[in-house]
Amino acid sequence: MHFLKLQIQHGGDIHEMILTTNSNDPTVEELLRHIEKQLNIPMDEQHVVFKGQSLHENPQGKLRRYGITNATLIRVVGRKQPLRR
C-alpha cells in the first residue's frame, strides 16, 4: 500500500488529502476518483490543473510524469454535488 499526501485547492479552500493506492506511481484517474469521493465533485465535472497542465485530459497519465509528489498543491475547478438527504 502506498500513500501520497496532496493539497487540493478548490475555491478558496485548501484540503489536505491522502491518496491511498496499490501503485507506487498512481494515475490521474485514481486522483480524480479520490477527489470525487472526498470533495463530492463528479469526475466528469472536474478540471484538475497542476503547473498549467490540465491533468483531467489524460486520465491514464501517471502523476509522477507531471512532477506530482508528496505535499504537491493541485487546483480543482468544479461544482460540488448537493448532499443527498
C-alpha positions as CSV (number, residue, x, y, z in Angstrom):
1,M,0.0,0.0,0.0
2,H,1.3,3.4,-1.0
3,F,0.3,6.9,0.2
4,L,0.6,10.2,-1.4
5,K,-0.2,13.3,0.6
6,L,-1.6,16.2,-1.5
7,Q,-3.1,19.6,-1.0
8,I,-6.1,20.2,-3.1
9,Q,-7.2,23.8,-3.8
10,H,-10.9,24.2,-4.5
11,G,-12.5,27.6,-4.4
12,G,-10.8,29.5,-1.6
13,D,-10.1,26.4,0.5
14,I,-7.1,24.1,0.6
15,H,-7.9,20.5,1.6
16,E,-5.2,18.0,2.7
17,M,-5.8,14.6,1.2
18,I,-4.0,11.3,1.4
19,L,-4.3,9.3,-1.8
20,T,-4.1,5.6,-0.9
21,T,-3.1,3.4,-3.8
22,N,-1.7,0.0,-4.6
23,S,0.8,1.5,-7.1
24,N,3.9,3.5,-6.3
25,D,3.0,5.6,-9.4
26,P,-0.7,6.3,-9.3
27,T,-2.7,7.6,-12.3
28,V,-4.6,10.8,-12.8
29,E,-7.8,8.7,-12.8
30,E,-7.0,7.4,-9.3
31,L,-6.6,11.1,-8.2
32,L,-9.9,12.1,-9.9
33,R,-11.8,9.3,-8.1
34,H,-10.3,10.3,-4.8
35,I,-11.3,13.9,-5.3
36,E,-14.8,12.8,-6.3
37,K,-15.1,10.8,-3.1
38,Q,-13.6,13.4,-0.8
39,L,-14.9,16.6,-2.2
40,N,-18.1,15.3,-3.8
41,I,-17.2,16.7,-7.2
42,P,-18.1,14.3,-10.0
43,M,-15.2,13.2,-12.2
44,D,-16.8,14.4,-15.4
45,E,-17.2,17.9,-13.8
46,Q,-13.6,18.2,-12.5
47,H,-11.0,20.4,-14.1
48,V,-7.7,19.5,-12.4
49,V,-4.7,21.7,-13.1
50,F,-1.1,21.4,-11.9
51,K,1.6,23.9,-13.1
52,G,-0.6,24.9,-16.1
53,Q,-1.2,21.3,-17.2
54,S,-4.8,20.0,-17.4
55,L,-4.5,16.6,-15.8
56,H,-8.1,15.5,-16.4
57,E,-7.5,15.4,-20.1
58,N,-5.2,12.3,-19.7
59,P,-6.7,10.1,-17.0
60,Q,-4.3,7.2,-17.7
61,G,-1.3,9.5,-17.2
62,K,1.0,8.8,-14.2
63,L,1.1,11.5,-11.5
64,R,4.9,11.2,-11.3
65,R,5.1,12.2,-15.0
66,Y,3.6,15.5,-14.1
67,G,6.0,16.0,-11.2
68,I,3.4,15.4,-8.6
69,T,4.9,14.2,-5.3
70,N,4.1,14.5,-1.6
71,A,2.9,17.9,-0.4
72,T,2.1,19.0,-4.0
73,L,-0.6,21.6,-4.4
74,I,-3.2,20.8,-7.1
75,R,-6.0,23.1,-8.2
76,V,-9.5,21.7,-8.9
77,V,-12.3,23.6,-10.6
78,G,-15.7,22.0,-10.5
79,R,-19.1,22.3,-8.8
80,K,-19.8,20.1,-5.8
81,Q,-22.9,18.0,-5.9
82,P,-25.6,18.8,-3.3
83,L,-25.6,16.4,-0.4
84,R,-28.4,13.9,-0.6
85,R,-30.6,13.5,2.4
